Amino acid sequence: MKNAVKPPLFALPLPRDKADTLLLLGSAVLVLAPHTAHLPLWVSLLCAATLAWRGYITLRGKRMPSSLVLLPIAAGAMAGVQFSYHTLLGRDAGVAMLVLLVAFKMLEMHARRDLYVVIFLCFFLVLTNFFYAQGIGTAVLTVAAVLALLTTQISFQFTGAVPPLRARLAMSGKMLLFAAPVAVAMFFVFPRLGGPLWSMPGSGGSGSGKSGLSERMAPGQMSNLAMSDDPAFRVRFDGPVPDKSKLYWRGLVLDAFDGTAWTRGGSRPDLDNISLRVRGEAVRYELTLEPSDTRWLFTLDMPGHLPEIDGYRSQVSHQIELTSDRALEQRVRYAMTSYPDYTLDGGDALPGANQWLLLPYGYNPRALAAGLALRKLADPRDRVNAVLRQFREQPYSYTLEPPLLGRHSVDEFLYGTRAGFCEHYSGAFVFLMRAAGIPARVVTGYQGGEPNPIDGFVTVRQSDAHAWAEVWMHGRGWVRVDPTAAVAPERVRRNLASAVQPPAPFGIDALRGLSLFRAGEDSLLVKLRNAIGAVNNGWNQWVLNYTPERQAGVMQSLQSLLSDWRFAGLASISVLMLLLARIFYRRKAIDPIEAVYSVLCKRLAHLGLARAADEGPTAYAARIAASQQLAPPSREAAVEFLRRYSAWRYAPPQPQASAQLAATLKSLLSQLR
């Protein structure tokens, strides 16, 4: 006996109920997919298995699982959420529970109202995407999910023949287009919260942006940041963009060394202890800082004033570290003025100089001895140049993959591996300077930036994280010295990629030569990144940065415009013209046959035979034929008119015959007396 042939998984076209259920499943997948980026892996896998199970039941026509099967699964999922988040409340745990609820509800649909419950849950779940990301990509995915859900909801409304999926998608698209003007108006005028929804108390922060810099700098730490392409901040200069070698974005000052890492020691807010003189021309710019969940504010060396940020209070330490009074959980923007020509603590003596000379006992004996030997040079500038000459002339290398170092990290780097990243050179340089009797400290921040020719902004990325040194000179104050420039000057003059070879795309060396991956400003990859960066920056500047303060400014401007009688008059005339154009368009859009039919009804009403509101053309013709109010020729013309109109009205569309029919109806109308 031959084996029975299994039926195909499904045959097209599908029955109505199966097609609608599969459409609902597809919409749910579109809604749930973005949440896989922040949910535990087991939640995503469980939801995928549940939806796949529901799809199999739909296609095979199997029975839905009983409550005895679903209840243990649901209880186990709740226990898993409790184990993963240590609570069943809060933002993250609540979103995880809602995701699981949508998936499990698919296996518990027994009536039409259950379909709508799933749809409404999905609509609510779409909003939770903005708890974790607010970029333009999230907005596009949200619109796509809403379009799919509307199409599914419309599909459930049809009781007879169902239009094709393309037609239902078009209907949903029109609904969104009609709602778009209202949404835009609400965006501009609806009162806004004091902060974004995703940073409400108890949310745990946005989590969408983390600063790559830390208050602790150890060898190998910044080289890990070099592979991050995430933007740290964007800058728009009022005038020409300064040369990249002058773009030192000051962040933290690390003044304490424990033998392993540099950390922040005596930094404190102290305005009275700052001796800063600026001179020369100022550089003016506006900086948009990405969310970081830290309090650090970055400015170009050397800031001339404190940043003014809506909703935050900025402060400065005696080491010129700018911070805010609380963590930056949202994108902020502030205008700054900096002076490249400055003198910091330029007196005859440095208060508390011992703080900048401290070194840990028992670490790096060779480097300590080398620094002490430098003291025989009377001029401190000669000591600085001697170390820079050592880096420049001896076989030191600048690499993204420095070797691991042990207890005596400075000794091992200077006299052993001789390969490192910026933190190796700045840390070793400051160690040698302190040993040589020169007050010195490490400064971390960012260096350089990538100008975008499309929107004019300079993008500073996490890969631009940098560390340099400051040494104190008698009469000159703190002077910036970048030891990295002595080893890899291209890192400072151009960018990181020009100083070290980036890894091959996807690990394939053969792809380096392709125009898409070729380094340089003319490569296709750079042009594509600039275009995407300009779009994202525009979204950030005009949508995400629309704060309550900016809204108040917009409303004040609108109020001043409305108070101007000339603008008010022009606006009134424009609205009136739009209404007249709409009325004219609607009149013009009326079908000519319908227009003739309307004239017939009015004329018969004038003759005492008005059509009832619920009376169709066939019933209307029968009543006229039985009436004696019209002369026989007029009665026959009216009946023939209504017969032809009824045949056209309820027959399949025939655009080619419409013009001829309109002429015939007009001829019959002329016979009505």
LUMTORSE-165144 format. One line per field, with one value per residue (C-alpha): residue in three letters; residue number from 1; x, y, z. Coordinates in steps of 0.05 Angstrom, whole numbers, plus 5000, padded with zeros to 4 digits. Each point is the difference from the previous one (the first is absolute). Example, Ala and Ser with C-alpha at 12.3 -4.5 7.8 and 13.67 -1.06 7.14 Angstrom:
// LUMTORSE-165144
aa	[ala_ser]
i	[1_2]
x	[5246_5027]
y	[4910_5069]
z	[5156_4987]
// end
This chain:
// LUMTORSE-165144
aa	[met_lys_asn_ala_val_lys_pro_pro_leu_phe_ala_leu_pro_leu_pro_arg_asp_lys_ala_asp_thr_leu_leu_leu_leu_gly_ser_ala_val_leu_val_leu_ala_pro_his_thr_ala_his_leu_pro_leu_trp_val_ser_leu_leu_cys_ala_ala_thr_leu_ala_trp_arg_gly_tyr_ile_thr_leu_arg_gly_lys_arg_met_pro_ser_ser_leu_val_leu_leu_pro_ile_ala_ala_gly_ala_met_ala_gly_val_gln_phe_ser_tyr_his_thr_leu_leu_gly_arg_asp_ala_gly_val_ala_met_leu_val_leu_leu_val_ala_phe_lys_met_leu_glu_met_his_ala_arg_arg_asp_leu_tyr_val_val_ile_phe_leu_cys_phe_phe_leu_val_leu_thr_asn_phe_phe_tyr_ala_gln_gly_ile_gly_thr_ala_val_leu_thr_val_ala_ala_val_leu_ala_leu_leu_thr_thr_gln_ile_ser_phe_gln_phe_thr_gly_ala_val_pro_pro_leu_arg_ala_arg_leu_ala_met_ser_gly_lys_met_leu_leu_phe_ala_ala_pro_val_ala_val_ala_met_phe_phe_val_phe_pro_arg_leu_gly_gly_pro_leu_trp_ser_met_pro_gly_ser_gly_gly_ser_gly_ser_gly_lys_ser_gly_leu_ser_glu_arg_met_ala_pro_gly_gln_met_ser_asn_leu_ala_met_ser_asp_asp_pro_ala_phe_arg_val_arg_phe_asp_gly_pro_val_pro_asp_lys_ser_lys_leu_tyr_trp_arg_gly_leu_val_leu_asp_ala_phe_asp_gly_thr_ala_trp_thr_arg_gly_gly_ser_arg_pro_asp_leu_asp_asn_ile_ser_leu_arg_val_arg_gly_glu_ala_val_arg_tyr_glu_leu_thr_leu_glu_pro_ser_asp_thr_arg_trp_leu_phe_thr_leu_asp_met_pro_gly_his_leu_pro_glu_ile_asp_gly_tyr_arg_ser_gln_val_ser_his_gln_ile_glu_leu_thr_ser_asp_arg_ala_leu_glu_gln_arg_val_arg_tyr_ala_met_thr_ser_tyr_pro_asp_tyr_thr_leu_asp_gly_gly_asp_ala_leu_pro_gly_ala_asn_gln_trp_leu_leu_leu_pro_tyr_gly_tyr_asn_pro_arg_ala_leu_ala_ala_gly_leu_ala_leu_arg_lys_leu_ala_asp_pro_arg_asp_arg_val_asn_ala_val_leu_arg_gln_phe_arg_glu_gln_pro_tyr_ser_tyr_thr_leu_glu_pro_pro_leu_leu_gly_arg_his_ser_val_asp_glu_phe_leu_tyr_gly_thr_arg_ala_gly_phe_cys_glu_his_tyr_ser_gly_ala_phe_val_phe_leu_met_arg_ala_ala_gly_ile_pro_ala_arg_val_val_thr_gly_tyr_gln_gly_gly_glu_pro_asn_pro_ile_asp_gly_phe_val_thr_val_arg_gln_ser_asp_ala_his_ala_trp_ala_glu_val_trp_met_his_gly_arg_gly_trp_val_arg_val_asp_pro_thr_ala_ala_val_ala_pro_glu_arg_val_arg_arg_asn_leu_ala_ser_ala_val_gln_pro_pro_ala_pro_phe_gly_ile_asp_ala_leu_arg_gly_leu_ser_leu_phe_arg_ala_gly_glu_asp_ser_leu_leu_val_lys_leu_arg_asn_ala_ile_gly_ala_val_asn_asn_gly_trp_asn_gln_trp_val_leu_asn_tyr_thr_pro_glu_arg_gln_ala_gly_val_met_gln_ser_leu_gln_ser_leu_leu_ser_asp_trp_arg_phe_ala_gly_leu_ala_ser_ile_ser_val_leu_met_leu_leu_leu_ala_arg_ile_phe_tyr_arg_arg_lys_ala_ile_asp_pro_ile_glu_ala_val_tyr_ser_val_leu_cys_lys_arg_leu_ala_his_leu_gly_leu_ala_arg_ala_ala_asp_glu_gly_pro_thr_ala_tyr_ala_ala_arg_ile_ala_ala_ser_gln_gln_leu_ala_pro_pro_ser_arg_glu_ala_ala_val_glu_phe_leu_arg_arg_tyr_ser_ala_trp_arg_tyr_ala_pro_pro_gln_pro_gln_ala_ser_ala_gln_leu_ala_ala_thr_leu_lys_ser_leu_leu_ser_gln_leu_arg]
i	[1_2_3_4_5_6_7_8_9_10_11_12_13_14_15_16_17_18_19_20_21_22_23_24_25_26_27_28_29_30_31_32_33_34_35_36_37_38_39_40_41_42_43_44_45_46_47_48_49_50_51_52_53_54_55_56_57_58_59_60_61_62_63_64_65_66_67_68_69_70_71_72_73_74_75_76_77_78_79_80_81_82_83_84_85_86_87_88_89_90_91_92_93_94_95_96_97_98_99_100_101_102_103_104_105_106_107_108_109_110_111_112_113_114_115_116_117_118_119_120_121_122_123_124_125_126_127_128_129_130_131_132_133_134_135_136_137_138_139_140_141_142_143_144_145_146_147_148_149_150_151_152_153_154_155_156_157_158_159_160_161_162_163_164_165_166_167_168_169_170_171_172_173_174_175_176_177_178_179_180_181_182_183_184_185_186_187_188_189_190_191_192_193_194_195_196_197_198_199_200_201_202_203_204_205_206_207_208_209_210_211_212_213_214_215_216_217_218_219_220_221_222_223_224_225_226_227_228_229_230_231_232_233_234_235_236_237_238_239_240_241_242_243_244_245_246_247_248_249_250_251_252_253_254_255_256_257_258_259_260_261_262_263_264_265_266_267_268_269_270_271_272_273_274_275_276_277_278_279_280_281_282_283_284_285_286_287_288_289_290_291_292_293_294_295_296_297_298_299_300_301_302_303_304_305_306_307_308_309_310_311_312_313_314_315_316_317_318_319_320_321_322_323_324_325_326_327_328_329_330_331_332_333_334_335_336_337_338_339_340_341_342_343_344_345_346_347_348_349_350_351_352_353_354_355_356_357_358_359_360_361_362_363_364_365_366_367_368_369_370_371_372_373_374_375_376_377_378_379_380_381_382_383_384_385_386_387_388_389_390_391_392_393_394_395_396_397_398_399_400_401_402_403_404_405_406_407_408_409_410_411_412_413_414_415_416_417_418_419_420_421_422_423_424_425_426_427_428_429_430_431_432_433_434_435_436_437_438_439_440_441_442_443_444_445_446_447_448_449_450_451_452_453_454_455_456_457_458_459_460_461_462_463_464_465_466_467_468_469_470_471_472_473_474_475_476_477_478_479_480_481_482_483_484_485_486_487_488_489_490_491_492_493_494_495_496_497_498_499_500_501_502_503_504_505_506_507_508_509_510_511_512_513_514_515_516_517_518_519_520_521_522_523_524_525_526_527_528_529_530_531_532_533_534_535_536_537_538_539_540_541_542_543_544_545_546_547_548_549_550_551_552_553_554_555_556_557_558_559_560_561_562_563_564_565_566_567_568_569_570_571_572_573_574_575_576_577_578_579_580_581_582_583_584_585_586_587_588_589_590_591_592_593_594_595_596_597_598_599_600_601_602_603_604_605_606_607_608_609_610_611_612_613_614_615_616_617_618_619_620_621_622_623_624_625_626_627_628_629_630_631_632_633_634_635_636_637_638_639_640_641_642_643_644_645_646_647_648_649_650_651_652_653_654_655_656_657_658_659_660_661_662_663_664_665_666_667_668_669_670_671_672_673]
x	[5000_5027_5013_4945_5021_4998_4959_5038_5008_4950_4967_4985_4953_4993_4932_4978_5012_5070_5021_4977_5036_5065_4995_4992_5060_5042_4980_5018_5068_5012_4980_5041_5063_5031_4994_5049_5057_4988_4961_5033_5015_4952_4942_5013_5008_4936_4960_5028_4981_4930_4987_5027_4955_4940_5018_5005_4932_4970_5029_4987_4932_5019_4964_5023_5036_4960_5008_5035_5057_5001_4996_5066_5035_4973_5019_5070_5007_4980_5051_5052_4985_5006_5067_5027_4978_4990_4931_4935_4992_5037_5015_5043_4962_4934_5020_5024_4934_4961_5041_4986_4926_4993_5034_4960_4934_5010_4988_4938_4956_4931_4955_5004_5010_5065_5027_4988_5031_5064_4998_4991_5056_5045_4983_5020_5063_5021_5005_5048_5053_5014_5021_5064_5014_4975_5038_4970_5006_4955_4949_5001_4989_4944_4964_5008_4972_4941_4986_5000_4954_4951_4998_4986_4945_4968_5003_4957_4946_4980_4940_4996_5052_5068_5042_5071_5055_5028_4933_4995_5071_4980_4940_5044_5051_4945_4977_5071_5007_4935_5025_5069_4981_4965_5061_5047_4956_4996_5076_5010_4944_4984_5032_5064_5028_5058_5043_4992_4955_5058_5036_4942_5017_5009_5017_5072_5025_4996_5055_5005_5063_5061_5063_5061_5044_5009_5028_5052_5052_5040_5045_4957_4936_4995_5024_4935_4961_5035_4954_4937_4967_4946_4996_5020_4977_4990_5024_4979_5052_4978_5059_5052_5015_5068_5056_4994_5065_4966_4937_5015_4933_5015_4967_5029_5066_5033_5051_5007_5042_4998_5051_4947_4952_4990_4938_4969_5027_4993_4951_4946_4955_5039_4990_5044_5060_5003_5052_4981_5017_4976_5021_4996_4939_4946_4972_4924_4961_4938_5010_4946_5021_4972_4969_5054_4971_5060_5010_5059_4995_5051_5026_5056_5063_4992_4928_4985_4936_4955_4950_4927_4956_4925_4982_5072_5050_5072_5062_5075_5056_5067_5029_4951_4955_4930_4943_4925_4963_4969_5008_4987_4946_4977_5032_5020_5023_5039_5037_5073_5056_5071_5069_5056_5051_4997_5041_4977_5032_5056_5028_5069_4980_4949_4956_5000_5055_5014_4933_5027_5066_4975_5021_4985_5056_5029_4976_5039_5071_5033_4953_5009_5076_4995_4956_5048_5057_4963_5006_5071_4970_4989_4946_4933_4987_5062_4974_4934_5035_5047_4941_4965_5065_5004_4931_5015_5068_4997_4960_4933_4936_4928_4952_4928_5022_5053_5030_4976_5041_5014_5015_5053_4958_5040_5067_4973_4973_5060_5055_4965_4940_5007_4932_4938_4941_4990_4990_5067_5038_4964_5004_5074_5016_4966_5035_5068_4984_4981_5063_5038_4970_4949_4927_4960_4932_4960_4941_4949_4948_4995_5045_4980_4934_4970_4968_4937_4996_4925_4976_5063_5005_5064_4988_5045_4995_5020_5058_5027_5010_5069_5047_5054_5043_5006_5064_5009_5054_5022_4966_4963_4953_4971_5024_4969_5048_4976_5052_4959_5016_5074_4987_4941_4991_4947_4954_4997_5004_4949_4965_5011_4993_5060_5044_4981_4971_4929_4979_4978_4925_4967_5071_5013_5064_4978_4944_5049_5011_4927_4975_4946_5049_5059_5023_4994_4948_4982_4982_4928_4997_5019_4950_4945_5018_4998_4931_4973_5034_4968_4931_5009_5028_4941_4952_5038_5002_4929_4959_5034_5027_4932_5000_4947_5044_5003_4925_4989_5043_4959_4935_5025_5020_4932_4965_5039_4984_4926_4999_5025_4938_5036_5019_4931_4967_5046_4987_4924_5002_5043_4951_4941_5034_5014_4927_4976_5049_4975_4927_5017_5039_4943_4950_5045_5011_4925_4985_4962_4947_4988_4995_4946_4963_5002_4969_4945_4982_4996_4956_4952_4997_4980_4944_4974_5036_5057_5043_4999_5066_4998_4972_5044_4996_4960_4946_5000_4986_4943_4967_5007_4972_4937_4992_4954_5035_5043_4980_5011_5062_5033_4981_5030_5063_5009_4988_5050_5051_4994_5004_5064_5029_4984_5032_5064_5000_4998_5039_5076_5037_5004_5039_4998_4923_4993_5006_4948_4952_5007_4980_4939_4978_5006_4956_4947_5004_4985_4934_4975_4948]
y	[5000_5067_5052_5051_5068_5053_5062_5064_5044_5049_5013_5067_5034_4989_5000_5067_4983_4971_5059_5050_4961_4996_5075_5012_4955_5039_5066_4974_4978_5071_5029_4951_4998_5067_4977_4943_5050_5011_4939_4939_4947_4950_5048_5010_4926_4983_5052_4975_4928_5022_5038_4942_4952_5044_5003_4925_4992_5049_4968_4929_5012_4970_5013_5055_4977_4993_5043_4942_5009_5077_5013_4966_5035_5068_4987_4979_5063_5044_4965_5012_5074_5003_4963_5045_5068_4983_5033_4996_5076_5056_5018_4941_4946_5030_5001_4928_4979_5037_4967_4931_5017_5017_4935_4957_5033_4972_4931_5021_5032_4970_5058_5062_5045_4963_5023_5072_4989_4978_5059_5051_4967_5006_5074_5012_4958_5043_5060_4964_5000_5072_4981_4973_5036_5064_5002_5009_4925_4987_5050_4965_4932_5029_5026_4933_4963_5048_4991_4924_5002_5047_4954_4941_5037_5021_4928_4977_5051_4970_4954_4983_5002_5023_5048_4978_5012_5056_5037_4991_5027_5060_5012_4998_5046_5051_4998_5014_5057_5031_4995_5028_5074_4992_4963_5055_5054_4963_4992_5075_5025_4944_5015_4960_4964_5030_4942_4943_4942_4951_5037_5004_4981_4927_4987_4989_5047_4996_4951_5023_5039_4986_5042_4961_5039_4981_5031_4945_4993_4936_4974_4970_5034_5054_4954_4962_5064_5008_4948_5036_5042_5028_5076_5035_5069_5044_5072_5057_5056_5071_5011_4956_4934_5004_4954_4930_5007_5055_4961_4976_4989_5005_4951_4971_5013_4938_5019_4938_4939_4936_4962_4968_5054_5075_5026_5066_5023_5070_5027_5043_5058_5062_5063_5043_4956_5008_5045_5002_5054_4996_5042_5003_4983_4956_4937_4998_4936_4961_4930_4946_4947_4930_4967_4971_4989_5040_5073_5017_5058_5006_5065_5022_5022_5051_5017_5073_4990_4948_4964_5020_4938_4999_4961_4992_5040_4997_5008_5000_4971_5033_4955_5026_4939_5019_4960_5004_4995_4933_4943_5016_4949_5037_5036_5071_5059_5061_5058_5012_5049_4973_5033_4959_5051_4998_4998_4955_5008_5041_5031_4995_4941_4945_4992_4928_4980_4935_4974_4997_4967_4940_4931_4932_4966_4935_5006_5009_5008_5009_5056_5033_4998_5028_5057_5017_5001_5052_5049_5015_5041_5068_5024_4962_5008_4959_4944_5000_4999_4945_4952_5021_4988_4931_4983_5030_4969_4933_4942_5014_4982_5022_4941_4981_4934_5015_4942_4987_5032_4976_5033_5048_5023_5063_4963_4944_5049_5047_4947_4937_4999_5073_4992_5035_5046_5072_4980_4964_5061_5052_4959_4983_5073_5027_4948_5022_5074_4991_4960_5057_5050_5032_5003_4960_4969_4959_5032_4956_5020_4998_5024_5018_4988_4982_5058_4981_5040_4987_5036_5037_4966_4970_4931_4978_4925_4954_4978_5072_4989_5024_5012_5053_5034_5068_5023_5062_5050_5060_5062_4962_4959_4934_4983_4945_4947_4942_4944_4962_5054_4982_4927_5005_5073_4979_4981_5073_5033_4956_4942_4932_4962_5037_4981_4926_4952_4983_4927_4969_5003_4937_4974_4991_5035_4996_5050_5056_5018_5007_5071_4989_4985_5041_5050_5074_5054_4978_4929_4977_4978_5069_5034_4953_5011_5075_4996_4956_5044_5063_4969_4975_5067_5037_4954_5012_5075_5013_4943_4970_5067_5034_5015_5037_5062_4997_4988_5062_5040_4973_5018_5070_5010_4974_5047_5060_4981_4993_5068_5031_5020_4992_4928_4985_5029_4961_4935_5012_5012_4938_4956_5029_4986_4929_4989_5030_4956_4939_5017_5011_4935_4961_5030_4985_4929_4983_4948_5033_4945_5012_5074_4989_4953_5054_5050_4950_4989_5075_5011_4944_5027_5067_4964_4968_4932_5007_4938_4970_4995_4924_4993_4969_5017_4937_5013_5073_4982_4954_5055_5050_4950_4992_5074_5044_5066_5000_5001_4932_5024_5029_4939_4953_5042_5000_4925_4986_5046_4963_4932_5017_5033_4939_4953_5043_5010_4927_4970_4989_5065_5017_5065_4997_5004_5055_5058_4971_4985_5070_5029_4953_5018_5074_4990_4964_5054_5053_4964_5007_5056]
z	[5000_4980_5054_5005_4973_5054_4983_4990_5060_4972_4934_4969_5006_5075_5035_5028_5073_4987_4958_5054_5055_4960_4987_5075_5013_4950_5032_5069_4975_4973_5068_5043_4957_5024_5073_4989_5006_5075_5023_5030_4948_5032_4992_4926_4988_5039_4960_4934_5019_5021_4936_4958_5038_4986_4926_4997_5033_4950_4937_5022_5029_5068_5065_5047_5063_5064_5062_5035_4951_4997_5075_5019_4941_5023_5072_4979_4958_5059_5043_4946_4999_5076_4996_4944_5027_5075_4995_4961_5000_4967_4928_4977_5037_4977_4927_5005_5030_4946_4945_5029_5008_4927_4980_5048_4981_4929_5029_5037_4946_4999_4980_4956_5060_5015_4933_5019_5068_4966_4952_5056_5040_4939_4992_5072_4992_4940_5046_5047_4945_5016_5071_4970_4935_4969_4935_4931_4989_5059_4972_4932_5033_5041_4939_4965_5061_5005_4926_5007_5062_4965_4940_5045_5037_4934_4975_5060_4982_4933_5002_4925_4946_5026_4956_4982_5051_4958_5002_5075_5009_4957_5045_5062_4967_4985_5072_5024_4950_5025_5071_4985_5001_5067_5028_4975_5030_5067_4999_4997_5045_5050_5068_5007_5061_5037_4976_4950_5018_5000_5056_5049_5072_5009_4928_5015_4948_4926_4991_4929_5007_5043_5000_4979_5049_5072_5063_4998_4945_4995_4943_4944_5022_4946_4945_5009_4986_4934_4969_5021_4946_5046_5000_5065_4979_4939_4991_4954_4996_4988_4954_4966_5032_5035_4979_5028_5038_5042_5016_5071_5035_5074_5047_5064_5036_5031_5053_5044_4981_5041_4959_4955_4978_5000_5036_5021_5067_5026_4947_5032_4981_5021_4958_5046_4988_4924_4969_4926_4950_4928_4941_4925_4957_5028_4967_5005_4991_5021_5028_5002_5051_4996_5062_5044_5070_5025_5020_4956_4951_4944_4971_4955_5038_5032_5019_5012_5041_5030_4954_5007_4993_5008_5062_5025_5040_4977_5043_4993_5042_5014_4946_4947_5000_4979_5030_5009_5066_4980_4951_4926_4985_4938_4942_5018_4959_5022_4967_5019_4989_5006_4995_4970_5028_5076_5064_5056_5070_4970_5063_5031_5043_4995_5062_5025_4951_5039_4977_4929_5020_5039_4976_5032_5039_4973_4927_4936_5027_4932_4978_5069_4992_4929_5024_5056_4950_4960_5058_4980_4943_5030_4952_5010_4925_4986_5044_4962_4932_5022_5012_4936_4962_5031_4974_4932_4987_5034_4970_5034_4963_5003_4999_5014_5030_5052_5039_5071_5055_5071_5067_4974_4941_4984_5002_4957_4949_4997_4999_4977_4953_4976_4968_5026_4991_5023_5073_5001_4974_5042_5064_4991_4982_5062_5043_4972_5009_5073_5012_4966_5049_4952_5022_4949_4991_4950_4962_4966_4949_4925_4945_4928_4968_4932_4961_4964_4934_4996_5062_5022_5068_5028_5029_5058_5011_5056_4956_5008_5075_5017_5058_5003_5054_5033_5032_5043_4978_5041_4972_4947_5042_4977_4930_4957_4976_4957_5001_4948_4949_5007_4981_4953_4977_4949_5058_5021_4931_4966_5035_5032_4934_4971_5059_5007_4950_5019_5000_4934_4985_5027_5011_4925_4976_4928_5014_5018_4927_4981_4990_5051_5056_4977_5052_4984_4994_4929_5017_4991_5072_5026_4954_5022_5073_4990_4969_5056_5052_4971_5002_5071_5022_4969_5037_5065_4991_4979_5030_5062_5023_4998_5074_5041_4997_4924_4998_5042_4951_4941_5034_5016_4927_4977_5048_4975_4928_5014_5034_4936_4960_4934_5014_5028_4938_4954_5038_4997_4925_4989_5040_4961_4934_5021_5019_4934_4962_5038_4984_4927_4996_5031_4952_4942_5025_4999_4946_4941_5002_5074_4985_4948_5047_5054_4952_4982_5073_5013_4939_5019_5071_4971_4963_5063_4995_5050_5011_5070_5037_5000_4929_4947_4925_4983_5053_4981_4927_5020_5040_4943_4949_5044_5011_4958_5018_4937_4928_4965_4960_5063_5041_4949_4995_5076_5006_4943_5033_5067_4966_4963_5063_5042_4950_5000_5075_5020_4942_4998_4984_4926_4993_4924_4998_5053_4952_4951_5057_5028_4933_4996_5070_4985_4938_5042_5053_4947_4984_5071_5003]
// end
